[in-house]
Amino acid sequence: MSVDSLISKPGIRALGIAESFRLDLKYSILVGVVMRSDGIIDGVSLGRTTIGGLDATDAVISLYKSFNRNDIQLVMTDGCIISWYNIIDLEKLTDTLGLPIICLTFEEPEGDVINALRKLFPNDSDTRIRLYEKLGKPREVLLPGGLRIYVRFTGIDYRTARTIIRKFTKEGKRPEPIRIARLIANALLNYSREP
């Protein structure tokens, strides 16, 4: 699929991925929601990543494959650094899935991540730092109402990423596939906490 058709097609399908976790658990809950740009949800799947692990990229790939369908046209993730410094390799995702990847951050870019990685993960900080540096700096996207988000992307250009984000964002900062995935992940985490 060409980049232009991603912008012009009325009903593109995005897989939005978000997570929820608590530090006292071993795994975070990963949720994927497939949504058309007209707002229709037509798929939900669950996965998990190790909290403080190095399996975020593989977890996203597994989540995508669990849908077993070929009509998903792009993947959006709620953050590139998830599950307590479990860093997603966006290039590997694009190479493996053959799809554009958009990774969104909703606050000002992270603080001194490299220092945190050295302190918290002395045994594999080199691997994590390499993954983090590979992400590059996020680009700012301005949404209606003057809201700012920050985006990293592979497989598409900035203009296309911005157009897709705006197409899927109905209110606030979060595109709908990510917003819904996040709601489900939080609900599952809260449910698992119940006695």
N, C-alpha and C positions, 0 to 999 in steps of 0.2 A: 504493500500500500504506500502510495506517495505521501509526502509531507503535506502537499496541497490538499489532498482529499481528506486528510485528518481535519483540516480547518473547514472545508466547504461542506463535507457530508453532514446531513442533519442528525443522523442517529449513530454517532460513533460510540463504541463500547470501551469503557475504562475499567480496569481492575484497581480499586482503591484498597490499600492495605494499612491497617492501624493495629496497635497493640495495647495491652494493659498488663501491668505487673506490680508486684510488691517485692521488696528486697528479701523478705523472709521466705520466698518460694524459690524453687529451682528453675521453673520455666515461666515465661510470660505467655499470655494468650494472644495469638495472632489471628486476626480476622480479615478475610478478603471479601469484598463486595463488588460484584460486576454490575455496572450501571450504564444505561444508555444516556446520552447527553440530553434526552428529553425527560429524564428523571425516573425512568422505569428501571427498577431493580430486577435483574433476571439471573441472579446467582449469589450464593453465600457459601463460604467454606471456612474451615478452622484449621489452624496450625499452631506451632509453638516454637519459641527460640529459648536457648539457654540464657538465663540472666547472668551477665558478665562473661558470656561465652564468645565464640568466634564463628557461630553458625547462622548468622542472620541472612546472609546471601543465599545459602542452601535452603533455609526455611522459606524464603520468599519464592524460590524456584519450585519447591515442593508444593507450596500453596497454589501457585499458578497451575502446575500440572494436575493438581487434584480436581480442577474444573473439567479437564479433559475436553476442551473445546478449542476451536481455531478462529473464533470471531472476536476475541479480545484484541483491541488495537493498540492499547498502551497500558502501562502500569504507573500508578501514583502511590508513593509511600509517605506516610506521616513521619517524616524524619529519616535521616540516613544513619543516625547513631541511635539505636534502639536498645531496649532490654539491658540497660546499664552498660553502655560502651561496647555493645555488640554492633560492629560497623558493617553497613551494607556496601558491597563492591558494585557500584552502578555499571561499570564497564562490563564486568563479568555477567551481570544480569542481562544487559542488552545483547551481548554476544551469545548467551545461552538461549534466551527467549526469542531473539530476533525482533524485539519490540522497543519502541521508545520508552524511556524511564524518566519520570518526573518525581523528584524528591523534594518535599516541601518542609520548611521550618517556619513556625508562626511567631517566633520571638526574634529579637536581635540575635545575630549569629553568636555561636557558643563562645565561652570565655577561653581560658588557656587549656585547651583540651590536651595538648601534647604533654604538658606538665602533669595533668591529672592521670593520664595513661601511664606515665613513668612511675608515679607514686602508687597507684592502685593495682597495676599489673606488672610488677617487676620481671616476671618470668617470660611474658610474651609481648612486652610493650613495643619492641621493634616491629613486630607484625602489625600491631594495631596502629602504630604511628604511620607506617607505610600505607595502610588502608585509608587512614584519615587524610593524609597528604594527597593521596590519589583523588579524593573527592573534589579538591580544589575549593575555591571560595564561592559561596552562594551569590546569586544575582538577585537584586531586589525587583519585586513586581508590585506595582501599585494597583489596588483594587478600587472599585467604586466606593465612595465615601472616604477616600484618603487612607484606607487601610493598607498596611505594608506586609508583604510576606517575602520569604527568601527561598530561592529555588536553585536546585542543581538539576541537571538534565543530561541525558545521553540519547543519541539516536535522532534528535531533532534540534532545531535552532531555537534561539531565545524567543523570537517572535511567535513561533508556533506553540512553544510551551506556554507563553503568556496567554495566547488566544484560547488554548484548551482549558487552562486554569479558570479563566473568566467565564468560559462556556459552562463549566460545571459548578461554579460558585453562585448559589442563589442568594445567600445572605451571610454576613459575617466574613470570616477569613477562610474557612475550610471548604474545599470543593466537596460536593455531596457524597461521592463514593467514599472519601476518607472520613467525613463526618459520621456517616452511618456505620462504617466499620468500627469507628472509635466508640460509638454508643453501644454497639453489640459487645465489643471487647470489655468495656467497663461493666456492663450488665453481667456478663459471664464471670468476671472477677468478683463482683459483689455477691453473686449467687453462690460461688464456690466458697465464699467466706462464711456463709450462713451455717449454723450447726446442723 
